[in-house]
Amino acid sequence: MADLSSVFVRYDLKKEAGEKTVAVSKDELLQKVMTAVVDGDEDNIVDIVNQALKVHDPLVVIREGLVKAMNEVSRLWDEGIYYLPQTIISSDAMMAGLDVCEKKMGHSMEKKGIVITHTAEGDIHDLGQQIVNALLRANGFEVIDLGKDVPVDDVINAIKQYKPAMVTGTALMTTTMTAFNKIANRLKREGIELPFVCGGGAVSLEYVTSFDLGIWGKEAQQAPPMATDAVSGLSWEHMRDKYNG
C-alpha cells in the first residue's frame, strides 16, 4: 500500500520554519504578541494581547507588537518565504489584536489618513491589493477597499466622496492596466491631483510614469511609506522623483 503520510504536509510551512525569524522584543509579552501575528495564531491572539494589556498601554501593544509583527510579515512576503495564505492569516490575527486594543482604549485607533485601493476594471486578480490593504491597515491608515474589477467611474466617484490622500491600483494583465491612464486623465480634467500608485505583474515603470499623477509601486511594502508621504502633503511629482527617480 502506498505511503500517504505526506499528502497533507504544508511544504511551504516546512520551508519557512527553517528560514523565518520573528522581530525580537526585550519584553516577553510583546514578543508573544509579535510571534502570534507572524504565525497567524488567530486562536490565541486575543488571549495573548489581553495578557500584554495588563502591563502595557494599548498604543504600546499596537505599535511595538502588532505593527512591528506585520512589518516582519511584509519582509517575509517580499523575500518569497510567505505566500498569500500566510500573509492574510497574519493580517487577520493582527486585526483581531487591534480590535482588542481599541476596545481597551474605548475608541478606534486614530487613523493617519485615507487611502483608496482597487484592482483595475476587467481584472479579478486582487492578491497584490489584499497585501497592500493589510500593510496599510497595520500601519494605521484607513483603507477604502473598492475590490476587484472596479469600473473607472466607481474609482472617480470614490475619490470625490472620500477625498483620500492617495489612491492605489493593481493589475495583472496589460489589457486591464490601461484603466489607470483613464483614471488619471479623468482626475486631471476635473482638477483633482493626488498620488496614484499603480503596481502589479503587468505594470511597468515606463507605463506608469507616462501619465500625470502616476507613481510606480514596485513592491507592496512601499505602500505604507508612500501613504505617509502623501498624508504629509508630498506632491505626486515629488513622490515620483523619490520612488521612481
N, C-alpha and C positions, 0 to 999 in steps of 0.2 A: 504494500500500500504506500502511496506517495506521502512524503512528509509535508504536511500543510501548516506546520507551526509558524512559518514566516509570512503567511498570507496577509495578515493584518499588521505587520510591522510597519511603522512610520519611519522610513529611511531618512526622510528629511529631518526628523527629530533626532535620530541617531547621529546624523551629521552635526547638527547644531549643538548637541550635548558636548561634543568634543571641541567646539570652536567658539561658542558664545561665552562672553563674560558679562557679568552684571555690574553696573556702575556701583562703586563702593562708597558707603557712608560710614563714618565713625560711630554713628548712632544705630544701635541694634534694631530698634523699632522701625526707623526709616529704611534701613536695609531690607527688612522684611516686606515693607510696602513696595519697594523697588523690585524685589525679586518676584513678588506676586504678580505685578504688572507685566514684567518681562516674560514670565512663564505663562501669562494669560490665565491665572488662577482665579476664575470667576467664582468658584465655590467658596473660597476663603477670603477674598479681598475685603469684604465688608467687615469681618471679624478682625482682620489684621489692621485695617485703617482705624477701627474703633479702639483698638489697643494703643495705637500711636496717638490718638486724640486724647487719651488720658494723661499724656505727658506734654504733647506739643500743641501749639496753636494750629487751627485748621489751615491757615495760609502756609505755615511751615510744611505741613504734611503735603499740601498741594505742590508747592514749589520745589521742596527738597526731596520729595518722594515720588509723587505721581508724574510730574513733568520731567524730572530727570530720567525716570524709567522710560518714558516714551521717547526721549532723545536717544536712549540706548536702543530701543526698538527700531527707530529710524536708521541708526547706524547698521544694525543687523540686516535691515531691508536693503540698504544701499550696497552692502557687501555680498548680497546674494545668499546669506545664511538663513534669513527669514523670508518666507513667501507670504502671499496674501492671507491665507488662513490664520497663520500665527500672528500677523500684524493686526488683523481685525479682532481676533480674540483678545490680544493685549489692549487694544483700544477700548473694547467693551469693559474689560476689567478696570481700566483707568477711569472710564466714565462712571462706573459703579462706585468706585472710591471717591470720585469727585462729588457725586450726589450725597454721600455720607458727610463729607466735609462741609458742603453747602448747607445741609440741614443743621449741622452743628453751629454754623455761623448765623443761621436764621435768615439767610438771603443768598441769592446766587452770587457766584464769584463775579466781580466786576470785569466786564469784557474789555479787551484792549481796542476793539474795533470790529467792523463788519466786513466779511469777505463773502462774495458770491462765487460759488463753484458750479460747474456744469460740464457735461460731456456733449460734444458737438451734435448738431442736428444730423440724423441719419446714422449715428454711431451708438451702438449699445455696449461698447467695451469700456466700462467705467471703473476698472480696477485701479488705475492711477488716480482717478478722482477720489476714490474711497481712502486711499493712503493720504492724499493731501488733506482731506477732511479731518482725518484722525489726528494728524500732526498739528493742524491749525487749532483744533479744539483743545488739544493737550497743552498748547501754548497760550491759551486764554482768549482766543478770538471767537467771536460769534460767527458761525458758518451758516449761510443760507444755501442749502443744497438743492439745486434745481433738478438734479437727477441726470438721467442719460437721454439721448436723442431729443435734445431740447431745441425747439424752434427758435430762430433768430429773434422773432418778435417777443417771445417769452423772456429771453435774456435782457432785451432792451427794457421791457416793462418792469422787470425785477430791479434793474439798476435804478430806474426812476423812482420806484417805490421805496427801496431800502437805502438808497444813497450810500453804497459801500465805499470803503477806502480803496478796495482792489477787487477785481474780478478775475477768475481763472477759467480756462477751458482746456479740456483734454480731447485728443483724437488719436485713434489708432490707424486710421486709413487716410490716404491722401485725398480720396474722394469726399471725405467729410470735413477735413480741416479747412476747406475753403469758406466754411461758415464763419471762421474767425475774422477773415478780411471783411466780410459783410457786416459783422457786428461792429468792428472798429470804424468802418466808413459811416455807418448809421449814427454812431455816437458822435463822431466828428461833425457831421451835418447838423446834429441837434445841439451842438455846443457843449457836449459832455466830454470832459477829459479826465481819465483816471488810468492807472496802470492796468493793463490787460495781459496777464501772464498766460502764455499758451505752451502746452507741452504734450507729450505722448509719443508713441512709437513712430508715427509718420511725420511728426512735426520737426522742422529743422530751423536752425538759427537764421539761415538765409531767408526762409519764408516769413518768419515772424517779424524780422526786422525790415521787411519790405513795405510794411504799412505802419502808419502812425498809431500810437498807443501800445503797440505790441512789444512784449518782452518775452524772450525765450526762457522757459523753465526747463533746464536740463535734468534736474533731479527733484524728486518730491520733497526732499529735506530742505530745499531752498525756500519752500513756501512760508514758513514762519518768519525768517529774517526779511523776506520780501514784504510780507504783510506789515511787519514792524516799520520798515522804511516808508511804506505807503501811508500808514497811520500818522507817522511823524511829519508828513507833508512833502516827502520827496517826490518830485515830478516823474512822469513816465520816462522823459528824456534822460534824467539823471540816473534813474534805475536801470535803464537800458545800458548806459555807459558803465555802470557799476557791475552788472551781472553779465553783460554780453560784449563788453568792450575788449 
